[in-house]
Amino acid sequence: MAAALPLFRFPQLAMLTLLAACALPSAFAGDEIVTDRPDFVESSDVVGRGRFQIETGFSSERQDGSGLKTRTRSTPTLLRLGVSDALELRIETDGAMHSRTQDTTADTTTTHGFADTSLGLKWRMQEGDEETGAPGMAWLLHADLASGSRDFRGQGVRPSLRFVAEWDLPHDFSVGVMPGLVADKTEDGKRFAAGIFAVTLGKGWGPAWHSFVEIAGQQLAAKHNGGKVVSLDFGASYLVTDSLQLDLAASRGLTRETADFQWGAGVSIRF
């Protein structure tokens, strides 16, 4: 039971963090925080030399099928440390996990623990320029490690490579695309390759609000390797200060392998 405790304490911890961040002066006034959440497509920006950024939240998903009803809660967290103005180190995890599954006889199985951790790098190869139409571009190299609790642990090291391109458009619109490739493993340890492809459309609403809608192909694999995990995502973020952002997002599964519905809320802080 102790492993599930962070899930229920997250709202209180998030509120304390929010209050503390609001009390701090913005060290980079006029230079707004750019985050990789809440959408699936990553930003092409990095946090910058000597800066540290935490992006965390609470997520809940529902999936019904094959006579089972599954409810899963998690605390996705991304830590970003700027090595240079073009390179950052990253640590990412779904954090504390709690899953509850009920079958047709109403028998219920509950599991809780911690998800695997991923180590990664992001390299921004080009800054975007709205005047010339040049996109912002970046490469992300990650490696998921078999470091979580038994019920949520993957098989061995699973590397992935993603490319991001973003265009700033007139009237505060933006478009981003993210193709990628993952070298994953099945439960019996067999290696397979899966694709990633997502497209997002963003819109700014004044200086603080931003919304998005996207199609996210989070996993594109053969059926015997987990199939296609594709969702329609939408959400919004609110800039509280130059270094503090709140967000809310939801998604609807478009394939049988995808969770039917997912929603989440989060906070991102730059130091």
C-alpha positions as a Markdown table, in Angstrom:
| # | Residue | x | y | z |
|---|---|---|---|---|
| 1 | Met | 0.0 | 0.0 | 0.0 |
| 2 | Ala | 2.9 | 2.4 | 0.7 |
| 3 | Ala | 3.8 | 2.6 | -3.0 |
| 4 | Ala | 0.4 | 4.0 | -3.9 |
| 5 | Leu | 0.6 | 6.8 | -1.4 |
| 6 | Pro | 2.2 | 9.3 | -3.7 |
| 7 | Leu | -0.8 | 9.1 | -6.1 |
| 8 | Phe | -3.2 | 10.3 | -3.4 |
| 9 | Arg | -0.8 | 12.9 | -2.1 |
| 10 | Phe | -0.1 | 14.4 | -5.5 |
| 11 | Pro | -2.8 | 17.2 | -5.4 |
| 12 | Gln | -1.4 | 18.4 | -2.0 |
| 13 | Leu | 2.2 | 18.3 | -3.2 |
| 14 | Ala | 1.4 | 20.0 | -6.4 |
| 15 | Met | -0.4 | 22.8 | -4.5 |
| 16 | Leu | 2.5 | 23.3 | -2.2 |
| 17 | Thr | 4.9 | 23.4 | -5.1 |
| 18 | Leu | 2.7 | 25.9 | -6.9 |
| 19 | Leu | 2.6 | 28.2 | -3.9 |
| 20 | Ala | 6.3 | 28.0 | -3.5 |
| 21 | Ala | 7.0 | 28.8 | -7.1 |
| 22 | Cys | 4.6 | 31.7 | -7.1 |
| 23 | Ala | 6.5 | 33.2 | -4.2 |
| 24 | Leu | 9.8 | 33.1 | -6.1 |
| 25 | Pro | 10.8 | 35.9 | -8.4 |
| 26 | Ser | 11.1 | 35.0 | -12.1 |
| 27 | Ala | 14.8 | 34.7 | -12.9 |
| 28 | Phe | 14.2 | 34.9 | -16.6 |
| 29 | Ala | 11.6 | 37.6 | -16.9 |
| 30 | Gly | 10.2 | 37.9 | -20.5 |
| 31 | Asp | 11.7 | 34.5 | -21.4 |
| 32 | Glu | 8.7 | 32.1 | -21.1 |
| 33 | Ile | 8.9 | 28.5 | -20.1 |
| 34 | Val | 8.5 | 26.0 | -22.9 |
| 35 | Thr | 7.4 | 22.5 | -21.9 |
| 36 | Asp | 7.1 | 19.0 | -23.5 |
| 37 | Arg | 3.7 | 18.4 | -21.8 |
| 38 | Pro | 0.8 | 18.1 | -22.0 |
| 39 | Asp | 0.8 | 17.0 | -25.7 |
| 40 | Phe | 2.6 | 13.9 | -27.0 |
| 41 | Val | 4.7 | 15.7 | -29.6 |
| 42 | Glu | 7.8 | 17.1 | -27.9 |
| 43 | Ser | 8.9 | 20.7 | -28.2 |
| 44 | Ser | 12.0 | 21.4 | -30.3 |
| 45 | Asp | 13.2 | 23.8 | -27.6 |
| 46 | Val | 15.7 | 22.9 | -24.8 |
| 47 | Val | 15.7 | 24.5 | -21.4 |
| 48 | Gly | 19.0 | 26.3 | -21.9 |
| 49 | Arg | 22.5 | 26.2 | -20.2 |
| 50 | Gly | 22.4 | 25.9 | -16.4 |
| 51 | Arg | 18.6 | 25.7 | -16.2 |
| 52 | Phe | 16.6 | 22.9 | -14.5 |
| 53 | Gln | 13.0 | 22.2 | -15.3 |
| 54 | Ile | 10.5 | 19.7 | -13.8 |
| 55 | Glu | 7.3 | 18.7 | -15.5 |
| 56 | Thr | 5.0 | 16.5 | -13.5 |
| 57 | Gly | 1.3 | 15.7 | -13.1 |
| 58 | Phe | -1.4 | 13.1 | -12.5 |
| 59 | Ser | -2.9 | 10.9 | -15.1 |
| 60 | Ser | -5.9 | 8.5 | -15.1 |
| 61 | Glu | -6.9 | 6.1 | -17.9 |
| 62 | Arg | -9.8 | 3.7 | -18.5 |
| 63 | Gln | -9.8 | 0.7 | -20.8 |
| 64 | Asp | -12.7 | -1.8 | -21.2 |
| 65 | Gly | -12.4 | -4.9 | -23.4 |
| 66 | Ser | -12.1 | -8.7 | -23.6 |
| 67 | Gly | -14.3 | -8.9 | -20.5 |
| 68 | Leu | -12.0 | -6.7 | -18.4 |
| 69 | Lys | -12.3 | -3.2 | -17.0 |
| 70 | Thr | -9.0 | -1.6 | -16.2 |
| 71 | Arg | -8.4 | 1.7 | -14.4 |
| 72 | Thr | -4.8 | 3.0 | -14.2 |
| 73 | Arg | -3.4 | 6.0 | -12.4 |
| 74 | Ser | 0.1 | 7.4 | -12.7 |
| 75 | Thr | 2.3 | 10.4 | -11.9 |
| 76 | Pro | 4.2 | 11.1 | -15.1 |
| 77 | Thr | 7.4 | 13.2 | -14.4 |
| 78 | Leu | 10.1 | 14.6 | -16.7 |
| 79 | Leu | 13.3 | 16.3 | -15.3 |
| 80 | Arg | 15.3 | 18.4 | -17.8 |
| 81 | Leu | 18.8 | 19.8 | -17.2 |
| 82 | Gly | 20.4 | 22.2 | -19.6 |
| 83 | Val | 24.0 | 21.3 | -20.5 |
| 84 | Ser | 24.3 | 24.0 | -23.2 |
| 85 | Asp | 22.0 | 26.2 | -25.2 |
| 86 | Ala | 21.4 | 23.4 | -27.6 |
| 87 | Leu | 21.6 | 20.2 | -25.4 |
| 88 | Glu | 19.8 | 18.9 | -22.4 |
| 89 | Leu | 19.8 | 15.8 | -20.2 |
| 90 | Arg | 16.5 | 14.1 | -19.4 |
| 91 | Ile | 15.1 | 11.7 | -16.9 |
| 92 | Glu | 11.5 | 10.6 | -17.5 |
| 93 | Thr | 9.1 | 8.2 | -15.8 |
| 94 | Asp | 5.4 | 7.5 | -15.3 |
| 95 | Gly | 6.2 | 7.5 | -11.6 |
| 96 | Ala | 3.9 | 5.9 | -9.0 |
| 97 | Met | 1.4 | 3.5 | -10.6 |
| 98 | His | -1.9 | 2.1 | -9.4 |
| 99 | Ser | -3.9 | -0.3 | -11.5 |
| 100 | Arg | -7.3 | -1.9 | -10.8 |
| 101 | Thr | -8.7 | -4.6 | -13.1 |
| 102 | Gln | -12.2 | -6.2 | -12.8 |
| 103 | Asp | -13.4 | -9.2 | -14.8 |
| 104 | Thr | -17.0 | -10.3 | -15.7 |
| 105 | Thr | -17.4 | -12.1 | -12.4 |
| 106 | Ala | -16.6 | -8.9 | -10.5 |
| 107 | Asp | -13.3 | -10.3 | -9.2 |
| 108 | Thr | -10.9 | -7.4 | -8.8 |
| 109 | Thr | -7.1 | -7.3 | -8.9 |
| 110 | Thr | -5.2 | -4.3 | -7.7 |
| 111 | Thr | -1.5 | -3.6 | -8.3 |
| 112 | His | 0.6 | -0.7 | -7.4 |
| 113 | Gly | 4.3 | 0.2 | -7.6 |
| 114 | Phe | 6.6 | 2.3 | -9.8 |
| 115 | Ala | 7.1 | 2.6 | -13.6 |
| 116 | Asp | 10.4 | 2.2 | -15.4 |
| 117 | Thr | 12.7 | 5.2 | -15.8 |
| 118 | Ser | 14.0 | 6.5 | -19.1 |
| 119 | Leu | 17.3 | 8.4 | -19.5 |
| 120 | Gly | 17.7 | 10.7 | -22.5 |
| 121 | Leu | 19.2 | 13.6 | -24.5 |
| 122 | Lys | 17.6 | 16.3 | -26.5 |
| 123 | Trp | 19.6 | 18.2 | -29.1 |
| 124 | Arg | 18.2 | 21.3 | -30.8 |
| 125 | Met | 19.7 | 21.4 | -34.2 |
| 126 | Gln | 17.8 | 24.5 | -35.5 |
| 127 | Glu | 15.8 | 27.3 | -34.0 |
| 128 | Gly | 12.5 | 28.1 | -35.6 |
| 129 | Asp | 11.9 | 31.4 | -37.5 |
| 130 | Glu | 8.4 | 32.5 | -38.3 |
| 131 | Glu | 9.5 | 35.2 | -40.7 |
| 132 | Thr | 11.5 | 32.8 | -42.9 |
| 133 | Gly | 9.3 | 29.8 | -42.3 |
| 134 | Ala | 12.2 | 27.8 | -40.9 |
| 135 | Pro | 11.0 | 25.1 | -38.5 |
| 136 | Gly | 12.5 | 24.5 | -35.1 |
| 137 | Met | 14.1 | 21.0 | -35.2 |
| 138 | Ala | 15.4 | 18.7 | -32.5 |
| 139 | Trp | 16.5 | 15.0 | -32.0 |
| 140 | Leu | 15.7 | 13.0 | -28.9 |
| 141 | Leu | 17.5 | 9.9 | -27.9 |
| 142 | His | 16.1 | 7.9 | -25.0 |
| 143 | Ala | 16.7 | 4.5 | -23.3 |
| 144 | Asp | 13.9 | 3.0 | -21.2 |
| 145 | Leu | 15.4 | 0.9 | -18.4 |
| 146 | Ala | 13.9 | -2.1 | -16.7 |
| 147 | Ser | 14.0 | -0.3 | -13.3 |
| 148 | Gly | 10.3 | -0.3 | -12.2 |
| 149 | Ser | 8.3 | -2.6 | -9.9 |
| 150 | Arg | 7.7 | -6.1 | -11.1 |
| 151 | Asp | 4.1 | -5.5 | -12.3 |
| 152 | Phe | 5.1 | -2.4 | -14.4 |
| 153 | Arg | 8.6 | -3.3 | -15.5 |
| 154 | Gly | 9.6 | -3.7 | -19.2 |
| 155 | Gln | 12.1 | -6.1 | -20.7 |
| 156 | Gly | 15.7 | -4.9 | -20.6 |
| 157 | Val | 16.9 | -1.6 | -22.3 |
| 158 | Arg | 14.6 | -0.2 | -24.9 |
| 159 | Pro | 16.2 | 2.6 | -26.9 |
| 160 | Ser | 14.2 | 5.1 | -29.0 |
| 161 | Leu | 15.0 | 7.9 | -31.4 |
| 162 | Arg | 12.6 | 10.7 | -32.3 |
| 163 | Phe | 12.8 | 13.8 | -34.5 |
| 164 | Val | 10.7 | 16.9 | -34.0 |
| 165 | Ala | 9.9 | 19.7 | -36.4 |
| 166 | Glu | 7.8 | 22.7 | -35.4 |
| 167 | Trp | 6.5 | 25.6 | -37.4 |
| 168 | Asp | 5.2 | 28.9 | -36.0 |
| 169 | Leu | 2.4 | 30.2 | -38.1 |
| 170 | Pro | 0.5 | 33.5 | -38.4 |
| 171 | His | -2.3 | 34.3 | -35.9 |
| 172 | Asp | -0.6 | 32.3 | -33.1 |
| 173 | Phe | -1.0 | 28.9 | -34.7 |
| 174 | Ser | 1.7 | 26.3 | -34.7 |
| 175 | Val | 2.2 | 22.8 | -36.2 |
| 176 | Gly | 4.5 | 20.1 | -35.0 |
| 177 | Val | 5.3 | 16.6 | -36.3 |
| 178 | Met | 7.3 | 13.9 | -34.5 |
| 179 | Pro | 8.3 | 10.6 | -36.3 |
| 180 | Gly | 10.4 | 8.1 | -34.4 |
| 181 | Leu | 11.5 | 4.5 | -33.9 |
| 182 | Val | 11.6 | 2.3 | -30.8 |
| 183 | Ala | 13.6 | -0.9 | -30.3 |
| 184 | Asp | 11.2 | -2.7 | -27.9 |
| 185 | Lys | 10.9 | -6.2 | -26.4 |
| 186 | Thr | 8.0 | -8.6 | -25.9 |
| 187 | Glu | 7.3 | -10.2 | -22.5 |
| 188 | Asp | 9.4 | -13.2 | -23.5 |
| 189 | Gly | 12.4 | -11.0 | -24.4 |
| 190 | Lys | 12.0 | -11.0 | -28.2 |
| 191 | Arg | 13.2 | -7.7 | -29.8 |
| 192 | Phe | 10.9 | -5.9 | -32.3 |
| 193 | Ala | 10.8 | -2.5 | -33.9 |
| 194 | Ala | 7.9 | -0.1 | -33.5 |
| 195 | Gly | 7.2 | 3.2 | -35.1 |
| 196 | Ile | 6.1 | 6.6 | -33.7 |
| 197 | Phe | 4.3 | 9.3 | -35.6 |
| 198 | Ala | 2.3 | 12.2 | -34.3 |
| 199 | Val | 1.0 | 15.6 | -35.5 |
| 200 | Thr | -0.2 | 18.4 | -33.3 |
| 201 | Leu | -1.9 | 21.7 | -34.1 |
| 202 | Gly | -1.5 | 24.5 | -31.5 |
| 203 | Lys | -3.2 | 27.8 | -31.0 |
| 204 | Gly | -2.3 | 30.7 | -28.6 |
| 205 | Trp | -5.1 | 32.7 | -27.0 |
| 206 | Gly | -3.4 | 35.8 | -25.7 |
| 207 | Pro | -0.2 | 35.9 | -23.6 |
| 208 | Ala | -1.1 | 33.1 | -21.1 |
| 209 | Trp | -3.4 | 30.5 | -22.7 |
| 210 | His | -2.5 | 27.9 | -25.3 |
| 211 | Ser | -4.5 | 24.9 | -26.6 |
| 212 | Phe | -3.8 | 22.0 | -28.8 |
| 213 | Val | -5.3 | 19.0 | -30.7 |
| 214 | Glu | -3.3 | 16.1 | -32.1 |
| 215 | Ile | -3.3 | 12.7 | -33.5 |
| 216 | Ala | -0.7 | 10.6 | -31.7 |
| 217 | Gly | 0.6 | 7.3 | -32.9 |
| 218 | Gln | 2.5 | 6.3 | -29.8 |
| 219 | Gln | 3.2 | 2.8 | -31.0 |
| 220 | Leu | 2.9 | 1.5 | -34.5 |
| 221 | Ala | 3.7 | -2.2 | -34.4 |
| 222 | Ala | 2.4 | -5.6 | -35.6 |
| 223 | Lys | -0.6 | -7.0 | -33.7 |
| 224 | His | 1.4 | -9.7 | -32.1 |
| 225 | Asn | 3.8 | -7.1 | -30.8 |
| 226 | Gly | 1.2 | -5.0 | -29.1 |
| 227 | Gly | -0.5 | -3.5 | -32.2 |
| 228 | Lys | -1.2 | 0.2 | -32.9 |
| 229 | Val | -1.6 | 2.6 | -30.0 |
| 230 | Val | -3.2 | 5.7 | -31.5 |
| 231 | Ser | -5.2 | 8.5 | -29.8 |
| 232 | Leu | -6.9 | 11.8 | -30.4 |
| 233 | Asp | -5.6 | 14.2 | -27.8 |
| 234 | Phe | -6.6 | 17.7 | -26.8 |
| 235 | Gly | -5.9 | 20.1 | -24.0 |
| 236 | Ala | -4.8 | 23.5 | -22.8 |
| 237 | Ser | -2.1 | 25.1 | -20.7 |
| 238 | Tyr | -2.0 | 28.3 | -18.7 |
| 239 | Leu | 1.2 | 30.4 | -18.1 |
| 240 | Val | 1.0 | 31.6 | -14.5 |
| 241 | Thr | 4.5 | 33.2 | -14.6 |
| 242 | Asp | 7.4 | 33.1 | -17.0 |
| 243 | Ser | 8.7 | 30.0 | -15.2 |
| 244 | Leu | 5.4 | 28.3 | -14.1 |
| 245 | Gln | 2.8 | 26.6 | -16.3 |
| 246 | Leu | -0.3 | 24.6 | -15.5 |
| 247 | Asp | -2.0 | 22.2 | -17.9 |
| 248 | Leu | -5.0 | 20.0 | -18.5 |
| 249 | Ala | -5.4 | 17.4 | -21.2 |
| 250 | Ala | -7.5 | 14.4 | -22.3 |
| 251 | Ser | -7.4 | 11.8 | -25.0 |
| 252 | Arg | -9.7 | 9.3 | -26.8 |
| 253 | Gly | -8.3 | 6.0 | -28.0 |
| 254 | Leu | -8.7 | 5.3 | -31.7 |
| 255 | Thr | -7.6 | 1.7 | -31.8 |
| 256 | Arg | -8.5 | -1.4 | -29.7 |
| 257 | Glu | -5.0 | -1.5 | -28.2 |
| 258 | Thr | -5.3 | 2.1 | -26.9 |
| 259 | Ala | -6.9 | 3.2 | -23.6 |
| 260 | Asp | -10.5 | 4.2 | -24.2 |
| 261 | Phe | -10.2 | 7.5 | -22.3 |
| 262 | Gln | -7.4 | 9.3 | -20.5 |
| 263 | Trp | -7.2 | 12.6 | -18.7 |
| 264 | Gly | -4.4 | 14.4 | -16.8 |
| 265 | Ala | -3.4 | 17.6 | -15.1 |
| 266 | Gly | 0.1 | 18.9 | -14.5 |
| 267 | Val | 2.4 | 21.6 | -13.4 |
| 268 | Ser | 5.8 | 22.6 | -14.9 |
| 269 | Ile | 8.4 | 24.7 | -13.1 |
| 270 | Arg | 11.7 | 26.2 | -14.4 |
| 271 | Phe | 14.5 | 27.0 | -12.0 |
